[in-house]
Amino acid sequence: MAATPQSLFPSGDDLDSSQLQMEPDEVDTLKEGEDPADRMHPFLAIYHLQPLKLHPLVFAPGVPVIAQVVGTERYTSGSKVGTCTLYSVRLTHGDFTWTTKKKFRHFQELHRDLLRHKVFMSLLPLARFAVASSPAPEGDSREIPSLPRAGPEGSSRRTASKQKYLENYLNRLLTMSFYRNYHAMTEFLEVSQLSFIPDLGCKGLEGVIRKRSGGHRVPGLTCCGRDQVCYRWSKRWLVVKDSFLLYMCLETGAISFVQLFDPGFEVQVGKRSTEARYGVRIDTSHRSLILKCSSYRQARWWAQEITELAQGRAETSFSCTARQLCSSRPGTLARW
């Protein structure tokens, strides 16, 4: 009889490096003198969006993804976010650079998701054949560094060693397309098909969020009530750029709404302004969008990042005839 599910998916903090060992896989490389920008996705890619769980092409082919754990944030029991340690991970893909903050348990959850992915794919004959027949560069090892055990933070030397361990772990995974393109990895890195399109601007903030319906400012139309009967919460993938934000349907990948940052832009945090615990309110001239985060820390982080993205856009923007602010996009075709 085959192994039981319990033996296929071990749990706990002991994450063995051999669990994610794979057959040799291709390594991202660029030709000598080649510009990574030439491999980035064109603007027309926005018309061919797919759900993340279908593993669409997110990263530019041949352009490596490099991770660096640049620091930690330690929160004690006296803070609103509870006792935890956050690892700041800076990622680079071509000319795009962004930062994400993760707890150690997020690394553990990623490890378990990738392990399940490997086991399920190994049970499929066609998938097993595809992995086994992939090209193998000489000297390429697929041994994945194991994660250190979770535990109380000790000296600064121990913390620095753990940071380096996690950095090596991520970089090892990111060299393998089998793991790099899996939806659990792209969600962990907070990237989507809209992340690396130069015509859309810099890599902004992304991730799964819960948004409240309504909030549209339609002339002559008002809502008589503010009870839960008047709205609903939906889970969406939020993408924040330097001049707009949008959210996508997780099931279809379709863009549901786009909100431009105009002179009425303002971000507020707190239950008083959002009527939701861990809420973030984004006001513009045409809508008040309310988001619900999973924690106080995430709400503050998202509000800060959205504000900084919009302020950075305002510093390099110009005023057009419609009295709206538009980011400068040299070399990008446009028509008024």
N, C-alpha and C positions, 0 to 999 in steps of 0.2 A: 504493500500500500504506500502511496506517496506520503511525503512529509506533511504533518499537520500544519495549519496556518500559524499556530504558535511558534513552531520551529522555523517557519519561513520568515517571519517578521519579529525578530527579537526586540524587546523593549528595554527601557532603562537607560542609564547613562553610559554604559559600556558599549561604545560604538566602535566595532572592530574595523580596521582599515581594509581588511580583505573582503569585507562585505560588498564594497563598491568596486572591486577590481573587475576590469573589463578587458576584453580582447583589444589588441592595438587599434587605435582610431586615428583619424586624420588630425593634423595640428594646423591651426590657423596660421597662414603665412602670406606675406606680400612679396611680390617680385621686387627685385632691386630697383630703387628709384621710383617705385609706384606710390602715388598719393592715395592714402586711405579714403580721402573725400570722394574719389572717383568711384568707390564701391558702395557708397551710401545709397539709401533708398531714394528714388525720385518722388516728386510731389504726387504723381498719379497713383502712388501706392495707397493713398487714402480712399480710393474707389474700390479697393480689393481687400477690405478688412475681414478678418476671420476671428472666431472665438479663440482665446488663448489656449483652451484645452485641446484644440485641433493642432497645436504646435506649429503655428505659422512662422514664416521666416522673419524673425525679429532683428537679429544681428546681421550686419553686413558680411557677406561671405569673404573669408580670408583676412578679415580685420580682427586682431586679437582683442579679448576683453581682459583687462588687468585690474586686479583688486588690491587695495592697500588699506589695512586697518590703521587709521591715523590717530586714534585715541579712544579713551573711554570716559564715560560719565557715570559717577557713582552716586546713587540716591539712597539716603538713609531713611529710617522709619519716621523721621520727623517731617518728611516732604509729602506733598499731596499725591505724588505718583507711586508711593510705596517703595520698599527696599528692592533695589535691582541695580544691575550694571548694564549700561548700554555701550555697545561697540560701534564707533563711527567708521563706516566702510566707504572709502572713496574709490569709485570705479571709473575707468577710462576705456572708451571705445572710439578709436580714431580721434577726431577733434572734440568729441563729446565727453564731458566729465560731470559726474553727479555724486552725491553723498546720500547714504541711507544709514539709519540707526537700527541696530538689532540687539535683542537680548540673546543670551547663550541658548535658551530654549528654542529660539527660532532656528538656530543652526541644527539643533537636534531634530526638530520637526522636518527640516529640509532633508537631513540625512535619511530619516525613515521614509519620506516620500520617494526619494531617489532609489532606495533599496526596494521598495514595492514595485517601482517602475522596472527595475532590472529583473526582478523575479518574474513579473507578468510577461515581459518581453521574451524572457528565456523559455517560457512555456509555449510560445507561439512559434511553430516551425519556420514560417516565412521570415519572421523577425529575427530568429536566431541565425538563419542563413545569411541575412543581410549584414548582421553585425560581424559574423565570422569572416565574411568575404570583403570587409573594408580594408583599404590599403594600410600597410604598416610601415612607417618610416623606421629606418635603422636606429637602434638605440633608444627607441621610445618606450618608456615604461608606464604601465597603467596602474601602478600601486598608488592608492589614495591614502594620504596621511590621515590617521585617526584623530578624532576630536578628543581633547582633554576632558576629564571628568568634571562635572559640575560640582561646585563647592564654594565655601566662603572665600572671598578674596583675601589674599595675604599681603606679602610685601610687594613693593613696586617692581622688583625683579620678576616675581611670579606673574604679575599682571602683564608685563612686557613680553614674557615668554609665551603666555596664552594668546596675546594679540598676534604674535608671529606665527603661532601654530594655526590659528584661524585663517590668517592671510594665506599661508601655504596651502591649506585645505581648499579654500575657495579657488585659488589660482590653478590648482591641479584639476578641479572639476571643470573649470571654464575652458580648459584646453580640449575637452572631449565634447563633440557635438551631441553625443548620445544623452548627456546630462544637461549641457548648456541650453539646448532648445526645448527641454521639457518644461511644461507650464508651471510646475512647482518652482523651478529655478527662475523663470522669468518673473513670477510673482514675488519671489524673494528679493530679486534685484530691482523690482519695481520698474519694469520696462515693458513696452508693447510695440506694435507695428508703427505707432506714431512717434516713437522716441527718437529715431535717428534719421529724420527727414530734414536736411539742412534748411529747406525753404520754410519750415514751420518754426525755426528759431532754435534756441538752446534746449538741451534736455532738462525739462522742468520736473515738477513733482508728480508722481503717479502712484496709484494703488487702489485697492478695493475700499469702497466707502459706502455708507448708507446715506441716501439723500431723501429729503422730504418733498413730496409733490406740492405743486402750487407755487405761490410767491411771484407770479407774473404780474407786472404792472400794466394792465390793459385799460386804456381810457374808457370811462363810462361803465366799467365792470368791477364790482367789489364783492367780497365775501362777507356774509352776515355773521358768520361764526368762526371760532378758532379752535373748536374742539377736535378730537381725534377723528370724528366722523367726517370732517372736511378735508382730510389729507391721509396719505399712506406713506410708508417707508419702503424704499426699494434699494436693493444692492446693485451698485454700478461700479465700473472702472473709471476713475477720475484721472484726467490728464490736464495739468496746469502748465501753460507756456507763459512767455513774457508779455503777451498782449491779449490772451484769452484763456478760458478753460472750457473743457467739454467733458461729458461723461458718455460712456458706451455701455450697451447692453452686454452682459457677460455671456448670455446664451447665444447671441447671434453675432456679436462684434460690431453691430450697427451703431453709428453715432446718434444719440438721442437728443442732445441739446448742446448748443454752443453759446457761451456767455462772454461777450467782449468786455474788456476793461476800459471803461470810459471815465470822464471826469467825476462821475458819481460813485466811483469805486471806493469801498470801505470793507474792512474785515473786523468782525467782532467775535469774541469768545465768551462763553458762559451761559448758564441757564436763563439768566434774566433777559438776554437779548435773543436767545435761540429757542427758549421753552423746551430744551432737551438737555439731558445730562451729557457732558462732554460734546456739546454742540459747537459748530463753527458757522457763522453767518457771513455770507458774501453779498454785499449790496452793490448794485449798479443802477443805472437809470431805468432799466427795463425789467429787472428781477431782483428779488431777495432770495438767494439760494441758501438753504439750511442743510448742513451736513452733520451726521452723527458719527463721532469717532469711538474707538474702543476703549480709550483711556484719556485721562486729563493730559498726560504727557503728549500723546499723539495729537490732541486738539491744539495744544500750544505750538507744537512743532509745525503742524500744517498751516496754522494761521501765520506763523512767522515766515515760513517759506513762501507762501502765496503773496504776502505783503512785500517781501524782498524782491520777488520776481517782477511784480508790478512796478515797484519803485525803480528797479533797474531799467525797465522798459521806458519809464517816464523820463529818465535822464538822457536817453538817446533817441527820443521820439520827436516828431514834428507835428505841428497842428495843420490839419487839412481843412478844406472848405466846409465840411459838415461838422466842424468843431469837435471831432473825435480825435483821439490820440492813436497813432499808428506807428509801429516799430519800423525802423529803416531796414530794408532788405536789399542791399546792393546786388545787382545781377539777377534779380527775380522778376519775371514777367508779371505785369499787372495791367488791368484796364479799368477805367473809371466810367 
